[in-house]
Amino acid sequence: MFLSLLPCCPQVAQQDAQRATFYVDKAKQEKQQNIVKAQGEAQAAKLISFQRDILGLIICWLKLCTV
């Protein structure tokens, strides 16, 4: 009975290796997604800060013009 299981062992090992490769590739993709997401969020934060600064300058200018 044990001998009948031996031919499948290389196939099982190959499937395990393919599965491991899949999980490594998936982890690499998720890492890259997280990097791109963080870069986008950082860019958005910079733009919001810039817009807030510009808006503050406009408000100051308007106040000076009405004085």
Protein Blocks (a to p, Z undefined) as FASTA:
>chain_A
ZZmmmmmmmmmmmmmmmmmmmmmmmmmmmmmmmmmmmmmmmmmmmmmmmmmmmmmmmmmm
mmmmmZZ
